[in-house]
Amino acid sequence: MKRKKTFGQIIITAMFIWSALLCHFEASTLREEGDMPNALLYWFFAFTALMGSMRFKIAEFVYWIIRYKNNVKK
């Protein structure tokens, strides 16, 4: 399933990446200050933001797995 990339999708993907970077740098600062629980929380937020930026690739992978499983059953 090919998706047509719109300008809005590109902007949202860029904002997910930007958010991940901000969360990573905030987590690094918190770790240096000794606040490890909050740093881990911010790194989790950065990870989920990166997963959000890769949402279309993840969807393609899931569709590929479904197609593969359907072809193996036949």
FENQUI-V941941 format. One record per residue. SS is DSSP state (helix for helix, strand for strand, loop for the rest). PSI is psi in whole degrees, -180 to 180 (* if undefined). OMEGA is omega as a letter, one per 30 degrees, with the letter a starting at -180 (* if undefined). Layout:
[[SS	PSI	OMEGA] [SS	PSI	OMEGA]]
This chain:
[[loop	111	l] [loop	133	l] [loop	139	l] [loop	125	a] [loop	124	l] [loop	165	l] [helix	-37	l] [helix	-40	l] [helix	-40	l] [helix	-42	l] [helix	-45	a] [helix	-41	l] [helix	-43	l] [helix	-38	l] [helix	-35	l] [helix	-44	l] [helix	-43	l] [helix	-43	l] [helix	-40	l] [helix	-42	l] [helix	-45	l] [helix	-44	l] [helix	-40	l] [helix	-46	a] [helix	-36	l] [helix	-41	l] [helix	-40	l] [helix	-41	l] [helix	-44	l] [helix	-37	l] [helix	-42	l] [helix	-30	l] [helix	-8	l] [loop	9	a] [loop	73	a] [helix	-40	l] [helix	-44	l] [helix	-33	l] [helix	-44	l] [helix	-38	l] [helix	-43	l] [helix	-36	l] [helix	-34	l] [helix	-43	l] [helix	-41	l] [helix	-41	l] [helix	-45	a] [helix	-33	l] [helix	-40	l] [helix	-39	l] [helix	-35	l] [helix	-36	l] [helix	-22	l] [loop	21	a] [helix	-36	a] [helix	-37	l] [helix	-38	l] [helix	-42	l] [helix	-42	l] [helix	-41	l] [helix	-43	l] [helix	-44	l] [helix	-36	l] [helix	-43	l] [helix	-43	l] [helix	-45	l] [helix	-43	l] [helix	-46	l] [helix	-38	l] [helix	-37	l] [helix	-32	l] [helix	-35	a] [helix	-25	a] [loop	*	*]]
